[in-house]
Amino acid sequence: MGIVFALEGAVAQGILWGIMALGVYLTFRILDFADLTVEGTFALGGCVSSMLLIQNINPILSVLIAFLAGGLAGVVTGILHTKLKIAKILAGILPMIALYSINIRIMKGKPNNSLLGISTIITFWETHFGLDKTLVSLIIGIIFCAIIIALLYYFFGTEIGSVIRATGNNEKMVRAQGVNTDFTKIIGLAISNALVALSGALVSQSQGYADVGMGTGSIVIGLASIIIGEVLFAKAHSFSFILIGVVVGSIVYRMIIAIVLQLGMKSSDLKLLTAILVAIALAIPVIKKNLTKKRIVPTDDLEIQNM
C-alpha cells in the first residue's frame, strides 16, 4: 500500500511541476535558449506567494502576483541577452544568482516560510469540499494545466506567437523580414519564467512551505520531463499534444522517483538518478537512428557484395 500512496502523491506533484516543465519547454525547445533563470524564478514564485499568504492575501491573487514576478525576472534575462549582448548561458546565470538574495529579502531574511495554519488554495478545497490533500493538489494541477495548455495553444497560433516560434527556428530569417527578434525573445522568456514562478507558487502551497532553495535542480527536472514526454509522444505532431506530453513526462518522472525511493534508494542520490534518466532519454533517439541506419543497406554495398 505504501507504494500506491507514494504514486498518488507523485502524480499530484508531477502535474504541478509539469507547469514548470512547460515553462522550460518554451525556452529550451521553442526559443532554443537554455535558460537557467528558472532555478531562481521557481523559488521566487514560492517565496512571493507564501509571503502574500502570510499577509492574508487571497491565495489565487498571490499565485497571479507570483506569475507576474516570474515574468519580470524573465524580462531581465531577456534584456541582459538582447540589449547588453550577454551570452545566453550567462544571461540566465546572473538573474539566477541575484534571485537567491532577492528571495531572502522577500522572506525578510528567513530561508524558508511555513504555511501551517495559513489559508491556501489547497486548504480551501480541503475545508469546503472535504477532499484529501493529494486529491486536491491533483485537481488544482489539472485545472491549471488545462487552462495553460489551452492558452499557450491559442497564443502560439497568433501572429506574435508564430513569430516567437520562428525566432527559435531561424532568427536570421525572421530578422530579415523586419521583425524585432529582441522583442520576441524577451516576450518568450517572460512567459516561460512566469509559468515557472506560477508552478513554484502552487508547489509551495501544496507542500505547505516555501524555501529559497526549492528551485535547485529545476532546470534538469524540466529537461527530464520534456525529454521523457517527447519519447512517450514521439509520434505527436499537434502542438497541443506536445504540450500535454511535457506534463505527462513530468508525471512519469515523479513516478519513477517515487518508485525508486520506495525500493530503498537514498534521497541524496536523486540528482544522480535524474542525470542518468536525462542521459538515457537523450540517447534513445540517437540509438534508434543508428539502428535504423544499420538495417538499411545501401544499394551500392549490395552490388559490391553480389560481385
Secondary structure as a PSIPRED ss2 file (coil, helix, strand):
# PSIPRED VFORMAT (PSIPRED V4.0)

   1 M C   1.000  0.000  0.000
   2 G H   0.000  1.000  0.000
   3 I H   0.000  1.000  0.000
   4 V H   0.000  1.000  0.000
   5 F H   0.000  1.000  0.000
   6 A H   0.000  1.000  0.000
   7 L H   0.000  1.000  0.000
   8 E H   0.000  1.000  0.000
   9 G H   0.000  1.000  0.000
  10 A H   0.000  1.000  0.000
  11 V H   0.000  1.000  0.000
  12 A H   0.000  1.000  0.000
  13 Q H   0.000  1.000  0.000
  14 G H   0.000  1.000  0.000
  15 I H   0.000  1.000  0.000
  16 L H   0.000  1.000  0.000
  17 W H   0.000  1.000  0.000
  18 G H   0.000  1.000  0.000
  19 I H   0.000  1.000  0.000
  20 M H   0.000  1.000  0.000
  21 A H   0.000  1.000  0.000
  22 L H   0.000  1.000  0.000
  23 G H   0.000  1.000  0.000
  24 V H   0.000  1.000  0.000
  25 Y H   0.000  1.000  0.000
  26 L H   0.000  1.000  0.000
  27 T H   0.000  1.000  0.000
  28 F H   0.000  1.000  0.000
  29 R H   0.000  1.000  0.000
  30 I H   0.000  1.000  0.000
  31 L C   1.000  0.000  0.000
  32 D C   1.000  0.000  0.000
  33 F C   1.000  0.000  0.000
  34 A C   1.000  0.000  0.000
  35 D C   1.000  0.000  0.000
  36 L C   1.000  0.000  0.000
  37 T C   1.000  0.000  0.000
  38 V H   0.000  1.000  0.000
  39 E H   0.000  1.000  0.000
  40 G H   0.000  1.000  0.000
  41 T H   0.000  1.000  0.000
  42 F H   0.000  1.000  0.000
  43 A H   0.000  1.000  0.000
  44 L H   0.000  1.000  0.000
  45 G H   0.000  1.000  0.000
  46 G H   0.000  1.000  0.000
  47 C H   0.000  1.000  0.000
  48 V H   0.000  1.000  0.000
  49 S H   0.000  1.000  0.000
  50 S H   0.000  1.000  0.000
  51 M H   0.000  1.000  0.000
  52 L H   0.000  1.000  0.000
  53 L H   0.000  1.000  0.000
  54 I H   0.000  1.000  0.000
  55 Q C   1.000  0.000  0.000
  56 N C   1.000  0.000  0.000
  57 I C   1.000  0.000  0.000
  58 N C   1.000  0.000  0.000
  59 P H   0.000  1.000  0.000
  60 I H   0.000  1.000  0.000
  61 L H   0.000  1.000  0.000
  62 S H   0.000  1.000  0.000
  63 V H   0.000  1.000  0.000
  64 L H   0.000  1.000  0.000
  65 I H   0.000  1.000  0.000
  66 A H   0.000  1.000  0.000
  67 F H   0.000  1.000  0.000
  68 L H   0.000  1.000  0.000
  69 A H   0.000  1.000  0.000
  70 G H   0.000  1.000  0.000
  71 G H   0.000  1.000  0.000
  72 L H   0.000  1.000  0.000
  73 A H   0.000  1.000  0.000
  74 G H   0.000  1.000  0.000
  75 V H   0.000  1.000  0.000
  76 V H   0.000  1.000  0.000
  77 T H   0.000  1.000  0.000
  78 G H   0.000  1.000  0.000
  79 I H   0.000  1.000  0.000
  80 L H   0.000  1.000  0.000
  81 H H   0.000  1.000  0.000
  82 T H   0.000  1.000  0.000
  83 K C   1.000  0.000  0.000
  84 L C   1.000  0.000  0.000
  85 K C   1.000  0.000  0.000
  86 I C   1.000  0.000  0.000
  87 A C   1.000  0.000  0.000
  88 K H   0.000  1.000  0.000
  89 I H   0.000  1.000  0.000
  90 L H   0.000  1.000  0.000
  91 A H   0.000  1.000  0.000
  92 G H   0.000  1.000  0.000
  93 I H   0.000  1.000  0.000
  94 L H   0.000  1.000  0.000
  95 P H   0.000  1.000  0.000
  96 M H   0.000  1.000  0.000
  97 I H   0.000  1.000  0.000
  98 A H   0.000  1.000  0.000
  99 L H   0.000  1.000  0.000
 100 Y H   0.000  1.000  0.000
 101 S H   0.000  1.000  0.000
 102 I H   0.000  1.000  0.000
 103 N H   0.000  1.000  0.000
 104 I H   0.000  1.000  0.000
 105 R H   0.000  1.000  0.000
 106 I H   0.000  1.000  0.000
 107 M C   1.000  0.000  0.000
 108 K C   1.000  0.000  0.000
 109 G C   1.000  0.000  0.000
 110 K C   1.000  0.000  0.000
 111 P C   1.000  0.000  0.000
 112 N E   0.000  0.000  1.000
 113 N E   0.000  0.000  1.000
 114 S E   0.000  0.000  1.000
 115 L C   1.000  0.000  0.000
 116 L C   1.000  0.000  0.000
 117 G C   1.000  0.000  0.000
 118 I C   1.000  0.000  0.000
 119 S C   1.000  0.000  0.000
 120 T C   1.000  0.000  0.000
 121 I H   0.000  1.000  0.000
 122 I H   0.000  1.000  0.000
 123 T H   0.000  1.000  0.000
 124 F H   0.000  1.000  0.000
 125 W H   0.000  1.000  0.000
 126 E H   0.000  1.000  0.000
 127 T H   0.000  1.000  0.000
 128 H H   0.000  1.000  0.000
 129 F H   0.000  1.000  0.000
 130 G C   1.000  0.000  0.000
 131 L C   1.000  0.000  0.000
 132 D C   1.000  0.000  0.000
 133 K H   0.000  1.000  0.000
 134 T H   0.000  1.000  0.000
 135 L H   0.000  1.000  0.000
 136 V H   0.000  1.000  0.000
 137 S H   0.000  1.000  0.000
 138 L H   0.000  1.000  0.000
 139 I H   0.000  1.000  0.000
 140 I H   0.000  1.000  0.000
 141 G H   0.000  1.000  0.000
 142 I H   0.000  1.000  0.000
 143 I H   0.000  1.000  0.000
 144 F H   0.000  1.000  0.000
 145 C H   0.000  1.000  0.000
 146 A H   0.000  1.000  0.000
 147 I H   0.000  1.000  0.000
 148 I H   0.000  1.000  0.000
 149 I H   0.000  1.000  0.000
 150 A H   0.000  1.000  0.000
 151 L H   0.000  1.000  0.000
 152 L H   0.000  1.000  0.000
 153 Y H   0.000  1.000  0.000
 154 Y H   0.000  1.000  0.000
 155 F H   0.000  1.000  0.000
 156 F C   1.000  0.000  0.000
 157 G C   1.000  0.000  0.000
 158 T C   1.000  0.000  0.000
 159 E H   0.000  1.000  0.000
 160 I H   0.000  1.000  0.000
 161 G H   0.000  1.000  0.000
 162 S H   0.000  1.000  0.000
 163 V H   0.000  1.000  0.000
 164 I H   0.000  1.000  0.000
 165 R H   0.000  1.000  0.000
 166 A H   0.000  1.000  0.000
 167 T H   0.000  1.000  0.000
 168 G H   0.000  1.000  0.000
 169 N H   0.000  1.000  0.000
 170 N C   1.000  0.000  0.000
 171 E H   0.000  1.000  0.000
 172 K H   0.000  1.000  0.000
 173 M H   0.000  1.000  0.000
 174 V H   0.000  1.000  0.000
 175 R H   0.000  1.000  0.000
 176 A H   0.000  1.000  0.000
 177 Q C   1.000  0.000  0.000
 178 G C   1.000  0.000  0.000
 179 V C   1.000  0.000  0.000
 180 N C   1.000  0.000  0.000
 181 T H   0.000  1.000  0.000
 182 D H   0.000  1.000  0.000
 183 F H   0.000  1.000  0.000
 184 T H   0.000  1.000  0.000
 185 K H   0.000  1.000  0.000
 186 I H   0.000  1.000  0.000
 187 I H   0.000  1.000  0.000
 188 G H   0.000  1.000  0.000
 189 L H   0.000  1.000  0.000
 190 A H   0.000  1.000  0.000
 191 I H   0.000  1.000  0.000
 192 S H   0.000  1.000  0.000
 193 N H   0.000  1.000  0.000
 194 A H   0.000  1.000  0.000
 195 L H   0.000  1.000  0.000
 196 V H   0.000  1.000  0.000
 197 A H   0.000  1.000  0.000
 198 L H   0.000  1.000  0.000
 199 S H   0.000  1.000  0.000
 200 G H   0.000  1.000  0.000
 201 A H   0.000  1.000  0.000
 202 L H   0.000  1.000  0.000
 203 V H   0.000  1.000  0.000
 204 S H   0.000  1.000  0.000
 205 Q H   0.000  1.000  0.000
 206 S H   0.000  1.000  0.000
 207 Q H   0.000  1.000  0.000
 208 G C   1.000  0.000  0.000
 209 Y E   0.000  0.000  1.000
 210 A E   0.000  0.000  1.000
 211 D E   0.000  0.000  1.000
 212 V C   1.000  0.000  0.000
 213 G C   1.000  0.000  0.000
 214 M C   1.000  0.000  0.000
 215 G C   1.000  0.000  0.000
 216 T C   1.000  0.000  0.000
 217 G C   1.000  0.000  0.000
 218 S H   0.000  1.000  0.000
 219 I H   0.000  1.000  0.000
 220 V H   0.000  1.000  0.000
 221 I H   0.000  1.000  0.000
 222 G H   0.000  1.000  0.000
 223 L H   0.000  1.000  0.000
 224 A H   0.000  1.000  0.000
 225 S H   0.000  1.000  0.000
 226 I H   0.000  1.000  0.000
 227 I H   0.000  1.000  0.000
 228 I H   0.000  1.000  0.000
 229 G H   0.000  1.000  0.000
 230 E H   0.000  1.000  0.000
 231 V H   0.000  1.000  0.000
 232 L H   0.000  1.000  0.000
 233 F C   1.000  0.000  0.000
 234 A C   1.000  0.000  0.000
 235 K C   1.000  0.000  0.000
 236 A C   1.000  0.000  0.000
 237 H C   1.000  0.000  0.000
 238 S C   1.000  0.000  0.000
 239 F H   0.000  1.000  0.000
 240 S H   0.000  1.000  0.000
 241 F H   0.000  1.000  0.000
 242 I H   0.000  1.000  0.000
 243 L H   0.000  1.000  0.000
 244 I H   0.000  1.000  0.000
 245 G H   0.000  1.000  0.000
 246 V H   0.000  1.000  0.000
 247 V H   0.000  1.000  0.000
 248 V H   0.000  1.000  0.000
 249 G H   0.000  1.000  0.000
 250 S H   0.000  1.000  0.000
 251 I H   0.000  1.000  0.000
 252 V H   0.000  1.000  0.000
 253 Y H   0.000  1.000  0.000
 254 R H   0.000  1.000  0.000
 255 M H   0.000  1.000  0.000
 256 I H   0.000  1.000  0.000
 257 I H   0.000  1.000  0.000
 258 A H   0.000  1.000  0.000
 259 I H   0.000  1.000  0.000
 260 V H   0.000  1.000  0.000
 261 L H   0.000  1.000  0.000
 262 Q H   0.000  1.000  0.000
 263 L C   1.000  0.000  0.000
 264 G C   1.000  0.000  0.000
 265 M C   1.000  0.000  0.000
 266 K C   1.000  0.000  0.000
 267 S H   0.000  1.000  0.000
 268 S H   0.000  1.000  0.000
 269 D H   0.000  1.000  0.000
 270 L H   0.000  1.000  0.000
 271 K H   0.000  1.000  0.000
 272 L H   0.000  1.000  0.000
 273 L H   0.000  1.000  0.000
 274 T H   0.000  1.000  0.000
 275 A H   0.000  1.000  0.000
 276 I H   0.000  1.000  0.000
 277 L H   0.000  1.000  0.000
 278 V H   0.000  1.000  0.000
 279 A H   0.000  1.000  0.000
 280 I H   0.000  1.000  0.000
 281 A H   0.000  1.000  0.000
 282 L H   0.000  1.000  0.000
 283 A H   0.000  1.000  0.000
 284 I H   0.000  1.000  0.000
 285 P H   0.000  1.000  0.000
 286 V H   0.000  1.000  0.000
 287 I H   0.000  1.000  0.000
 288 K H   0.000  1.000  0.000
 289 K H   0.000  1.000  0.000
 290 N H   0.000  1.000  0.000
 291 L H   0.000  1.000  0.000
 292 T H   0.000  1.000  0.000
 293 K H   0.000  1.000  0.000
 294 K H   0.000  1.000  0.000
 295 R H   0.000  1.000  0.000
 296 I C   1.000  0.000  0.000
 297 V C   1.000  0.000  0.000
 298 P C   1.000  0.000  0.000
 299 T H   0.000  1.000  0.000
 300 D H   0.000  1.000  0.000
 301 D H   0.000  1.000  0.000
 302 L H   0.000  1.000  0.000
 303 E H   0.000  1.000  0.000
 304 I H   0.000  1.000  0.000
 305 Q H   0.000  1.000  0.000
 306 N H   0.000  1.000  0.000
 307 M C   1.000  0.000  0.000
